[in-house]
Amino acid sequence: MEHTSIDPSSQAQAVGGAGRGALVEAMFGAGWLGWGLGEAKAFNGFTAPMFGFLTLLLLACSIYVLRRGRLLRKKYPAVGASTRTTLNWYLLVVLMEILGVLLVMSLANRLHRADLGTDWCAMVVGLHFLPLAKIFRAPHLVVLGILMTLWCALCWVLFRSNALVISVSLGTGILLWGSCVFALIRGGGIAHSLRTVV
């Protein structure tokens, strides 16, 4: 794991990166899960407040870890970090993701299958995590990307129409939230190890 490195500045960056990644996964996971629950008409007096509570909890924890990372980066500033290169690669991957989403949505529209558009979009999102894992040195994103892609492929085979949209949305949201929790635990562990070392 990354936090075994003895360089405090890279560990501080890893905490901030974990918080940032968790925040993005919490937001998009909530979007996918909310979409799936809405399509399934599963919001009621219990699921709606529970969904809202879990969303706010994950967002709050993500912001907390992100802020801890920023404080640690002030304490342990990075030496010669190439954040510009990382940003350029990240923007390239996001651009390719957007183009991929537009392409599959156009294809699904031509086929008059909006349900396939949902599945294929989630598949593109899953695939975009593979290069992000290398860019951000976060191997768990490979696992997330593979699981999302496999889930979408399985749903494509097993379901059609609204059932496909619901299953893809719920599965994608759950996987994103699971990855968010992993990132939070990882970031918190690195921050704790930095605090105990000093």
Secondary structure, 3 states (H helix, E strand, C coil): CHHHCCCHHHHHHHHHHHHHHHHHHHHHHHHHHHHHHHHCCCCCCCHHHHHHHHHHHHHHHHHHHHHHHHHHHHHCCCCCCCHHHHHHHHHHHHHHHHHHHHHHHHHHHHCCCHHHHHHHHHHHHHHHHHHHHHHCCCCHHHHHHHHHHHHHHHHHHHCCHHHHHHHHHHHHHHHHHHHHHHHHHHHHHHHHHHHHHC
